[in-house]
Amino acid sequence: AVMHILFRDGHADRDYLARYTDCPAELEAHLQSRGPDWAAEITGLSTDEIEAFAALYGRTERAYIRVGYGFTRSRNGSANLHAVSCLPAVAGKWQYHAGGALYSNGGLYPVDATLIRGLDVMDKGTRLLDQSRIGPILTGDVQDIGGGIGNDSGAAGPPVKALFIQNTNPVMVAPESAKVRKGFLRDDLFVCIQEQFMTETAAMADIVLPATTFLEHDDLYIAGGHTYLQVARRVIEPLGECRSNHDVLCGLAQRFGNNHPGFRMTEWEIIDATLKASGLGDADTVADGRWIDCAKTADEMHFRTGFGHPDGRFRFRPDWSTVGRDSARMPALPDHFAVIDAADDDHPFRLVTAPARNYLNSSFTETPTSQRREGRPTVKLRPEDLDAIGAADGARVRIGNRRASIVLHAEAFDGMQRGVAIVESLWPNAAFEEGLGVNALVSADPGPPLGGAVYHDTAVWVRVA
């Protein structure tokens, strides 16, 4: 709808569109039926709000859009992200200093990860499974334990009978957590985890190996929001029996008889070799210099030299089949993709599980200061919605859907539309009255076209407990 207004009101940069985009005339025709009234019906925003935003965006030359990760965590997240990226293309904002949009800088860094990831010996036939569907995977869903990602044969593959886990806490963070727990309780599943804390996943493992923190190992750091590559030396020796992820993997490789050079190198040696192979110098020089700025030229960063396609043009009509196998139903041009878990009479609320200020997934949930600042799990509801269900601010309420229900306390909050429920996350399951956390409500449905979790795409009911 904003693009509709940009074309309608003369804010579309037609010279830019002709030079840098694939099908501007087709897009403009497509948008004729997608004005502010159409969008207001879908979003709950007023037409005046949509018009005001479009006017502000259109007349601001150096307009910049920062897209958060949570924005994509729904069944139509990929389509939505593409649509947002089209705004600076229509208005020509990409070309201006400080203009454009950013989702992640993760692809910016020119790091040759061959040694770190074993790209020279990786077996492309290895089955790849979607971690966000670990619940269905561990409970035998044929959709998942067939050939894996990228294999459409439909043939059933072997069940997963062993897990080695580093750097994740699936019993807490994965969707459909009741199903995840059921899978971890299988008698025939062997679980080994390397962790810094006794997380809920570690508590269900057969073997727990203590892991170092960032203070206790050498590492190479890149980011998703800035342009600096950094190398850090460990500050202290590993405590007790703690070992780094790399050290444990090298020990396992030795026992398995794997002689890849990367398994015979220390962290510092593999960082040094990786930087040299990437043309970035040696590890000591990078560490002493604090960082390397990997930003490209201004022309490259603003796509003035063209976008990442053979013809250098931005794609209003992307080839979704190159992204993932579930591409046939993706909208050909930017559009509302009506595949979400929409609210209905039985589930009148839409649930958002965005991170609490002091938590990030399950990081910091073990820290007493973070726990103290967050207090307890709550659900934010508008005062009018609290009145409608007969609940007072602070009352115990139950939230549920066909997957599960959980109990927590209500919090009156007017910073959102009616019909929205926000549970700031991610609290451990054990923090909830019945030992079941908010991810029990979240579906493990893969978001098209490539999969991934749909954490903010859940319809629920809310009642007084």
C-alpha positions as CSV (number, residue, x, y, z in Angstrom):
1,A,0.0,0.0,0.0
2,V,2.9,2.4,0.7
3,M,4.3,1.6,-2.7
4,H,0.9,2.3,-4.2
5,I,0.9,5.8,-2.6
6,L,4.5,6.4,-3.7
7,F,3.5,5.8,-7.3
8,R,0.2,7.7,-6.9
9,D,1.7,10.8,-5.3
10,G,4.9,11.2,-7.4
11,H,7.4,9.9,-4.9
12,A,8.5,6.9,-7.1
13,D,11.9,7.6,-8.6
14,R,11.2,6.6,-12.2
15,D,14.7,7.2,-13.5
16,Y,16.1,4.9,-10.7
17,L,13.4,2.3,-11.4
18,A,14.2,2.2,-15.1
19,R,18.0,1.9,-14.5
20,Y,18.1,-0.5,-11.4
21,T,14.9,-2.6,-11.2
22,D,13.5,-5.5,-13.2
23,C,9.8,-4.8,-13.9
24,P,8.6,-1.4,-12.6
25,A,5.7,-1.1,-15.0
26,E,4.4,-4.5,-14.1
27,L,4.8,-3.6,-10.4
28,E,2.9,-0.3,-10.8
29,A,0.0,-2.1,-12.5
30,H,0.0,-4.8,-9.8
31,L,-0.2,-2.1,-7.0
32,Q,-3.3,-0.4,-8.5
33,S,-5.6,-2.6,-6.4
34,R,-3.5,-2.5,-3.3
35,G,-4.1,1.0,-1.8
36,P,-4.5,2.1,1.8
37,D,-8.1,0.9,2.2
38,W,-7.0,-2.6,1.2
39,A,-4.1,-2.5,3.7
40,A,-6.1,-1.0,6.5
41,E,-8.5,-4.0,6.3
42,I,-5.6,-6.4,6.6
43,T,-3.4,-4.6,9.2
44,G,-5.9,-2.9,11.5
45,L,-4.1,0.4,10.9
46,S,-6.2,3.4,9.8
47,T,-5.9,4.7,6.2
48,D,-4.8,8.0,7.7
49,E,-1.9,6.3,9.5
50,I,-0.8,4.5,6.3
51,E,-1.1,7.7,4.2
52,A,0.9,9.7,6.8
53,F,3.7,7.1,6.9
54,A,3.9,6.9,3.1
55,A,4.1,10.7,2.8
56,L,6.8,10.9,5.4
57,Y,8.8,8.1,3.7
58,G,8.3,9.5,0.2
59,R,9.4,13.0,0.9
60,T,12.4,12.0,3.1
61,E,15.4,11.6,0.8
62,R,17.7,9.7,3.2
63,A,15.0,7.3,4.6
64,Y,16.5,4.2,6.2
65,I,14.6,1.1,7.3
66,R,16.1,-1.2,9.9
67,V,14.3,-4.6,9.7
68,G,14.4,-6.7,12.9
69,Y,14.8,-10.4,12.9
70,G,11.4,-11.0,14.6
71,F,9.7,-9.3,11.6
72,T,10.4,-12.5,9.5
73,R,9.3,-15.0,12.1
74,S,5.9,-15.8,10.6
75,R,4.6,-17.9,7.8
76,N,4.6,-14.9,5.5
77,G,7.9,-13.5,6.9
78,S,10.0,-14.0,3.7
79,A,7.3,-12.3,1.5
80,N,7.0,-9.4,4.0
81,L,10.7,-8.9,4.1
82,H,10.9,-8.8,0.3
83,A,8.0,-6.3,0.2
84,V,9.8,-4.0,2.7
85,S,13.0,-4.2,0.7
86,C,11.0,-3.0,-2.3
87,L,10.2,0.4,-0.7
88,P,13.7,1.9,-1.1
89,A,13.8,0.5,-4.7
90,V,10.5,2.2,-5.7
91,A,11.6,5.5,-4.1
92,G,15.2,5.3,-5.0
93,K,16.4,5.5,-1.4
94,W,19.2,3.0,-1.9
95,Q,21.3,5.5,-3.8
96,Y,21.5,8.1,-1.0
97,H,24.0,8.3,1.8
98,A,22.3,6.8,5.0
99,G,19.4,5.7,2.9
100,G,18.1,2.2,2.1
101,A,17.4,-0.8,4.4
102,L,19.2,-3.4,6.4
103,Y,18.2,-6.8,7.7
104,S,21.7,-8.2,8.4
105,N,25.3,-7.5,7.5
106,G,26.2,-11.1,8.0
107,G,27.1,-11.7,4.3
108,L,29.5,-8.8,4.2
109,Y,32.6,-10.5,5.7
110,P,35.1,-11.9,3.2
111,V,36.0,-14.9,5.4
112,D,37.2,-18.2,3.8
113,A,35.6,-20.6,6.2
114,T,37.0,-23.7,4.6
115,L,39.1,-24.8,7.6
116,I,36.5,-23.8,10.2
117,R,33.6,-25.6,8.5
118,G,35.5,-28.3,6.6
119,L,34.1,-27.1,3.3
120,D,36.8,-29.0,1.4
121,V,35.6,-32.4,2.7
122,M,31.9,-31.7,3.4
123,D,29.7,-34.5,2.1
124,K,26.9,-32.8,0.2
125,G,24.8,-35.9,0.6
126,T,24.6,-35.5,4.4
127,R,21.1,-35.1,5.6
128,L,20.3,-31.6,6.8
129,L,17.3,-31.2,9.2
130,D,15.6,-28.0,10.2
131,Q,16.5,-27.3,13.8
132,S,13.2,-25.3,14.4
133,R,11.4,-28.6,13.8
134,I,13.4,-30.7,16.3
135,G,10.1,-31.7,18.0
136,P,8.6,-33.3,15.0
137,I,12.0,-34.7,14.0
138,L,12.5,-36.4,17.4
139,T,9.0,-37.8,17.4
140,G,9.3,-39.4,14.0
141,D,7.5,-37.0,11.5
142,V,8.2,-38.5,8.1
143,Q,8.1,-35.0,6.6
144,D,11.3,-34.3,8.5
145,I,13.3,-37.5,8.7
146,G,13.1,-38.2,5.0
147,G,15.9,-36.9,2.8
148,G,16.1,-33.7,4.8
149,I,16.3,-30.1,3.5
150,G,16.4,-30.0,-0.3
151,N,15.3,-33.6,-0.8
152,D,11.7,-34.1,-2.2
153,S,11.8,-37.8,-2.6
154,G,9.4,-38.3,0.4
155,A,11.3,-41.5,1.3
156,A,11.5,-42.1,5.1
157,G,15.0,-41.8,6.4
158,P,16.5,-43.3,9.6
159,P,15.2,-41.8,12.9
160,V,17.6,-39.5,14.9
161,K,19.0,-41.6,17.7
162,A,21.9,-39.4,18.9
163,L,22.4,-35.7,19.4
164,F,25.6,-33.7,20.1
165,I,24.6,-30.2,21.1
166,Q,26.6,-27.0,21.3
167,N,25.5,-23.4,21.6
168,T,21.7,-24.0,21.7
169,N,19.0,-25.0,24.2
170,P,16.3,-26.6,22.2
171,V,14.1,-27.9,25.0
172,M,13.5,-24.3,25.9
173,V,13.8,-22.3,22.6
174,A,12.4,-24.6,19.9
175,P,8.7,-24.4,18.9
176,E,6.1,-27.0,20.1
177,S,8.2,-27.5,23.3
178,A,5.9,-30.2,24.6
179,K,6.7,-32.3,21.6
180,V,10.4,-31.4,21.9
181,R,10.4,-32.7,25.5
182,K,8.6,-35.8,24.4
183,G,11.3,-36.5,21.9
184,F,14.1,-35.9,24.4
185,L,12.4,-38.4,26.8
186,R,12.8,-41.2,24.3
187,D,14.7,-44.2,25.8
188,D,16.5,-44.8,22.5
189,L,17.8,-41.3,22.2
190,F,21.4,-40.6,23.3
191,V,22.1,-36.9,24.1
192,C,25.5,-35.3,24.8
193,I,25.6,-31.5,25.4
194,Q,28.4,-29.1,25.9
195,E,27.2,-26.1,28.0
196,Q,28.1,-23.3,30.3
197,F,24.9,-23.7,32.5
198,M,22.7,-26.5,33.5
199,T,20.0,-25.5,31.0
200,E,16.7,-27.4,30.6
201,T,18.3,-29.2,27.7
202,A,21.4,-30.1,29.7
203,A,19.2,-31.5,32.4
204,M,17.8,-34.0,29.9
205,A,21.2,-35.0,28.5
206,D,23.0,-38.3,29.2
207,I,26.3,-36.6,29.2
208,V,27.1,-32.9,30.0
209,L,30.5,-31.5,29.1
210,P,31.5,-28.1,30.6
211,A,32.1,-25.4,28.0
212,T,34.3,-22.3,28.2
213,T,32.9,-18.8,28.0
214,F,34.2,-16.1,25.7
215,L,36.7,-15.1,28.3
216,E,38.4,-18.6,28.2
217,H,39.0,-19.2,24.5
218,D,40.4,-17.4,21.4
219,D,37.8,-16.5,18.8
220,L,37.0,-14.7,15.6
221,Y,33.9,-12.5,15.6
222,I,31.8,-11.1,12.8
223,A,28.3,-9.5,13.2
224,G,25.0,-8.8,11.7
225,G,24.6,-5.1,12.5
226,H,28.0,-3.5,11.9
227,T,31.0,-4.0,9.6
228,Y,33.9,-4.9,11.9
229,L,35.7,-8.2,12.0
230,Q,37.4,-8.8,15.4
231,V,39.8,-11.3,16.9
232,A,40.0,-11.8,20.6
233,R,42.5,-13.7,22.7
234,R,41.3,-15.5,25.8
235,V,41.6,-13.5,29.0
236,I,41.8,-16.4,31.6
237,E,42.6,-20.0,31.5
238,P,39.6,-22.4,31.2
239,L,38.1,-23.0,34.6
240,G,38.0,-26.6,36.0
241,E,37.4,-29.1,33.3
242,C,35.9,-26.6,30.8
243,R,37.0,-27.0,27.2
244,S,36.2,-24.9,24.1
245,N,33.8,-26.2,21.4
246,H,36.7,-26.5,19.0
247,D,38.9,-28.4,21.5
248,V,36.1,-31.0,22.1
249,L,35.4,-31.4,18.4
250,C,39.1,-32.0,17.8
251,G,39.2,-34.6,20.5
252,L,36.2,-36.4,19.0
253,A,37.7,-36.3,15.5
254,Q,40.9,-37.8,16.8
255,R,39.0,-40.7,18.3
256,F,37.0,-41.2,15.1
257,G,40.1,-41.3,13.1
258,N,39.4,-38.0,11.2
259,N,42.7,-36.4,10.1
260,H,41.5,-33.2,8.6
261,P,44.1,-30.4,9.2
262,G,41.5,-28.3,11.0
263,F,41.2,-30.9,13.7
264,R,45.0,-30.7,14.4
265,M,45.1,-27.0,15.0
266,T,44.5,-24.8,18.0
267,E,41.9,-22.1,17.9
268,W,44.6,-19.4,17.4
269,E,46.2,-21.5,14.6
270,I,42.9,-22.0,12.8
271,I,42.0,-18.3,13.2
272,D,45.4,-17.3,11.8
273,A,45.2,-19.6,8.9
274,T,41.6,-18.5,8.1
275,L,42.5,-14.8,8.1
276,K,45.6,-15.4,5.9
277,A,43.5,-17.5,3.4
278,S,41.0,-14.7,3.4
279,G,43.6,-12.0,2.6
280,L,43.1,-10.3,5.9
281,G,46.5,-10.6,7.4
282,D,47.6,-12.7,10.4
283,A,45.8,-13.2,13.7
284,D,48.3,-11.3,15.9
285,T,48.2,-8.2,13.6
286,V,44.4,-8.2,13.6
287,A,44.1,-8.7,17.4
288,D,46.6,-5.9,18.0
289,G,44.8,-3.6,15.7
290,R,41.5,-4.4,17.5
291,W,39.4,-4.8,14.3
292,I,39.2,-4.8,10.5
293,D,36.5,-2.6,8.9
294,C,35.1,-4.8,6.2
295,A,32.7,-2.2,4.8
296,K,32.7,-1.9,1.0
297,T,32.8,1.3,-0.9
298,A,29.9,3.7,-0.7
299,D,28.9,2.9,-4.3
300,E,28.8,-0.9,-3.5
301,M,27.1,-0.5,-0.1
302,H,24.3,1.6,-1.8
303,F,24.1,-0.7,-4.9
304,R,25.1,2.1,-7.2
305,T,27.1,-0.5,-9.1
306,G,24.1,-2.8,-9.3
307,F,22.4,-5.4,-7.3
308,G,23.6,-9.0,-6.9
309,H,22.1,-10.5,-10.0
310,P,23.7,-11.0,-13.5
311,D,21.9,-8.0,-14.9
312,G,22.5,-5.9,-11.7
313,R,18.8,-5.2,-11.2
314,F,16.7,-5.3,-8.1
315,R,14.1,-8.0,-8.2
316,F,10.4,-7.0,-7.7
317,R,9.7,-10.5,-9.2
318,P,12.2,-12.8,-7.4
319,D,12.8,-16.4,-8.4
320,W,11.7,-18.0,-5.1
321,S,12.7,-21.4,-6.4
322,T,16.3,-20.5,-5.9
323,V,15.6,-19.8,-2.2
324,G,13.8,-22.9,-1.1
325,R,11.7,-25.9,-2.2
326,D,8.4,-24.5,-0.8
327,S,8.3,-21.7,-3.4
328,A,5.3,-22.5,-5.7
329,R,2.8,-20.6,-3.5
330,M,5.0,-17.5,-2.9
331,P,3.6,-14.3,-4.4
332,A,5.1,-13.4,-7.7
333,L,5.2,-9.7,-6.9
334,P,5.2,-8.0,-3.5
335,D,1.9,-8.7,-1.8
336,H,0.1,-9.8,1.3
337,F,0.7,-13.6,1.6
338,A,-2.4,-14.8,3.5
339,V,-0.9,-17.9,5.1
340,I,-0.7,-16.8,8.7
341,D,-2.4,-18.5,11.8
342,A,-5.1,-15.8,11.7
343,A,-7.3,-15.0,14.8
344,D,-10.8,-16.5,14.7
345,D,-13.8,-16.8,17.1
346,D,-12.1,-19.6,19.1
347,H,-8.6,-18.0,19.1
348,P,-9.3,-14.2,19.1
349,F,-5.8,-13.1,20.0
350,R,-2.5,-13.0,18.0
351,L,0.5,-13.9,20.2
352,V,3.9,-12.2,20.0
353,T,6.9,-13.7,21.9
354,A,9.5,-11.0,21.4
355,P,12.6,-11.0,23.6
356,A,12.3,-9.4,27.0
357,R,14.7,-6.5,27.6
358,N,17.0,-8.6,29.8
359,Y,16.8,-11.9,27.9
360,L,17.7,-13.0,24.4
361,N,16.3,-16.4,23.6
362,S,17.7,-18.4,26.5
363,S,20.8,-16.3,27.0
364,F,20.9,-14.4,30.3
365,T,18.0,-16.4,31.8
366,E,20.6,-17.9,34.2
367,T,21.8,-14.5,35.4
368,P,20.3,-13.4,38.8
369,T,20.3,-9.7,37.8
370,S,18.3,-10.4,34.6
371,Q,15.8,-12.6,36.5
372,R,15.4,-10.0,39.2
373,R,14.7,-7.2,36.6
374,E,12.2,-9.3,34.6
375,G,10.3,-10.4,37.7
376,R,8.0,-13.1,36.4
377,P,6.4,-14.2,33.1
378,T,3.5,-12.0,32.1
379,V,1.2,-11.5,29.2
380,K,0.6,-7.9,28.0
381,L,-3.0,-7.2,27.0
382,R,-4.9,-3.9,26.3
383,P,-7.1,-2.8,29.2
384,E,-10.1,-3.2,27.0
385,D,-9.2,-6.8,26.3
386,L,-8.7,-7.5,30.0
387,D,-12.1,-6.1,30.7
388,A,-13.6,-8.3,27.9
389,I,-12.3,-11.5,29.5
390,G,-13.2,-10.3,33.1
391,A,-9.6,-10.1,34.3
392,A,-7.8,-7.4,36.3
393,D,-4.3,-6.2,35.9
394,G,-2.0,-8.7,37.6
395,A,-4.6,-11.5,37.5
396,R,-3.7,-15.1,36.7
397,V,-4.8,-16.0,33.2
398,R,-4.5,-19.1,31.0
399,I,-3.4,-18.8,27.3
400,G,-4.0,-21.7,25.0
401,N,-4.6,-23.1,21.5
402,R,-4.9,-26.6,20.1
403,R,-1.3,-27.4,21.0
404,A,-1.2,-26.5,24.7
405,S,-2.1,-24.0,27.4
406,I,0.0,-22.1,29.9
407,V,-0.7,-20.1,33.1
408,L,0.9,-16.6,33.8
409,H,-0.1,-13.2,35.0
410,A,-1.8,-10.5,33.0
411,E,-0.3,-7.0,32.6
412,A,-2.3,-4.0,31.3
413,F,-0.5,-2.4,28.4
414,D,-1.9,0.1,25.8
415,G,1.0,0.2,23.4
416,M,-0.5,-2.1,20.8
417,Q,-3.8,-2.9,19.0
418,R,-6.6,-4.8,20.5
419,G,-6.5,-8.6,20.0
420,V,-2.7,-8.8,20.5
421,A,-1.1,-10.7,23.4
422,I,2.6,-10.2,24.1
423,V,4.6,-12.6,26.2
424,E,8.1,-11.1,26.5
425,S,10.5,-14.0,26.4
426,L,12.2,-16.3,26.8
427,W,11.5,-17.6,30.3
428,P,12.5,-21.2,31.1
429,N,9.7,-23.6,31.2
430,A,10.3,-24.0,34.9
431,A,9.4,-20.4,35.5
432,F,5.8,-21.1,34.6
433,E,3.3,-22.5,37.1
434,E,2.8,-25.8,35.3
435,G,6.3,-26.2,34.0
436,L,5.3,-25.4,30.4
437,G,6.5,-22.3,28.7
438,V,5.3,-20.1,25.9
439,N,6.9,-22.1,23.1
440,A,4.5,-24.9,23.8
441,L,1.9,-22.7,22.0
442,V,4.1,-21.9,19.0
443,S,3.8,-24.1,15.9
444,A,6.8,-25.9,14.3
445,D,5.3,-25.2,10.9
446,P,8.2,-24.2,8.5
447,G,7.9,-20.8,7.1
448,P,8.0,-20.9,3.3
449,P,10.0,-21.0,1.1
450,L,13.0,-22.4,3.1
451,G,11.7,-23.2,6.5
452,G,12.6,-21.7,9.9
453,A,10.6,-20.9,13.0
454,V,7.3,-18.9,13.0
455,Y,7.6,-17.6,16.6
456,H,5.3,-14.6,16.1
457,D,2.6,-16.3,14.1
458,T,0.3,-17.9,16.7
459,A,-3.5,-17.5,17.3
460,V,-4.5,-18.1,21.0
461,W,-7.4,-17.7,23.4
462,V,-7.0,-16.0,26.8
463,R,-9.2,-16.8,29.9
464,V,-9.1,-16.2,33.6
465,A,-7.2,-19.0,35.2
